[in-house]
Amino acid sequence: MNNEEISTSTQPEIISTGEWVLYMLLFSIPLINLILLCIWAFGNQSNPTKTNFGRAGLIWAAILIVFYILFWFVIFGMFSPGMHQGGMGV
């Protein structure tokens, strides 16, 4: 066996552009995107590109969820003190 045969046999399958277009379509569907990311991140994948993409996507989803929750705490925190003190027209 020469070096070319060894290096090509260990490389993962290349994902085609058409496959990525299909995956992007699936990622645009709510809840399906999280399920697909979990399968890719924690499933038994032979392709490390999908595994890394799934993990990165879940990290971004977690960051966005935390920011979303903080945003709503700030919004409700700004309006709740006036409501509890009776300052809204009472």
Secondary structure by P-SEA (a helix, b strand, c coil): ccaaaaaaaaccccccaaaaaaaaaaaaccaaaaaaaaaaaccccccaaaaaaaaaaaaaaaaaaaaaaaaaaaaaaacaaaaaaccccc
